[in-house]
Amino acid sequence: MFLSVFDLFKVGIGPSSSHTMGPMVAAARFLEALRAAPFHAHGLRASLHGSLAFTGKGHATDRAVMLGLAGLTPETMDAEAAAAALAALESQRAVSPAGLGQLAFDPARDLIFDFDRPLPGHPNGMILMATDAQGDVILRETYYSIGGGFVLTEAELAERTGDRRSDAAAAVPYPFATAAEMLAMAEASGLTIAAMKRANERTRRSTAEIDAGLDRIWKVMADCMDRGLAATGTLPGGLNVRRRAHGVHQSLLAERGMNLAPPHVVNDWLSAYAMAVNEENAAGGQVVTAPTNGAAGVVPAVIRYWLDHVPGASRAQLGDFLLTAAAVGGLVKHNASISGAEAGCQAEVGSASAMAAAGLAAVLGGTPEQVENAAEIALEHHLGMTCDPVRGLVQVPCIERNGLGAIKAVSAASLALRGDGAHLVPLDAAIETMRQTGRDMSEKYKETSLGGLAVNVPNC
């Protein structure tokens, strides 16, 4: 099985990888299909289903679809281009993506939130259509946003569902599809998990390209965190949630060197780092999926903690952290899910915490067995966590939840490193339990905002 570190860690925009980035990616794919079609389209239509309908407004899915059909993509979009595209759409009731001319698209009429008809393949479903001058549909495609910015067509999803291990024999030197296989290959080769992951990546990119890509991932993560630590004010969306990362960070800086702070204050540093990222995400800023936007703060928070607070931490090991984290994230995605709409927040923050725990254990000198144990501890203690965002916004409880996910990751890595790697519950069992729990979880608790905190907290 091969899933690139650059697939799991993708540069994009907030507030949601599945509800914002995914629909934009789907729109870009539909435009490519339209460019390749033998006929000329006159207009576009879109319908959103399942979780994309129920929490799409709060996750800016409507805005993402409009921008995507206008030709913008998550990785390259900037605020000025987005504003210009939305202004043009408002005045012309049309979009003008490159190579397709002007296409009629009136969001009030052509963008439908279909609350009554979920699509069968995944909770995050959408249908994109192109029409002729008479309004008849001449091209139609169903897309599923399956978490982390990954998008599949209906046919691609059916193929994936039919054989989940179809890519297990990918042409890489270490094609582990389970944690058990990963450990067996590590023992046979004498390599670390990061070294095996790097060897797999080298089948697609040169060493220089891998290193440059990893450096960019961390730069975007760190820049996002720094913006969040500096910003103040109220987050958009109507809940009037105040940014808190700046205030927490400033108070922590003021206490430095006083020798009076209790040891547990390190948790506040972790929370400030994670919350800074997720406050930026909630504001629609540039983030890195890790593995999703809703869980984007956990991995960078743990990296920042390691670099700034752990004696002996070396920036030269950053690649090993990210590669190890990606190896674990790939196992979770391949064998279960990283989508809150599919399996609740255990699939988002739980997966992120497991990834961060594995990365930290690796750079602190853990064996492959200890790394696997760290990931298992972190994931196990997120099992059953629901996804119940108030008003469908990626704010409450999502922002704080990233802070606690980072704290759990550090605790899991530390606990694993106190042992020899032997433990009762294997990571594969925790991943499978997460998959089963997500399958059995009520839809009310899977990013629809129909249960949990979403209905028990006043949201006006």
Secondary structure, DSSP 8 states (H G I E B T S, - for coil): ----HHHHS-EEESS-IIIIIHHHHHHHHHHHHHHHSSS---EEEEEEEEHHHHSTTTTTHHHHHHHHHTT--TTT--HHHHHHHHHHHHHHSEE--TTT--EE--HHHHEEEESS---SS-SEEEEEEEE-TTS-EEEEEEEEEEETTEEEEHHHHHHHHH-TTTTTT-SSS----SHHHHHHHHHHHT--HHHHHHHHHTTTS-HHHHHHHHHHHHHHHHHHHHHHHH--SB-SSSS--B--HHHHHHHHHHHTT-S-S-GGGHHHHHHHHHHHHHHHHHTT-EEE-SS-STTTTHHHHHHHHHHHHSTT--GGGHHHHHHHHHHHHHHHHHHS---HHHH-GGGTHHHHHHHHHHHHHHHTT--HHHHHHHHHHHHHTTTT--B--GGG-S-TTHHHHHHHHHHHHHHHHHHHHTS-S--SS-HHHHHHHHHHHHHHS-GGGBSSSSSTHHHHS---
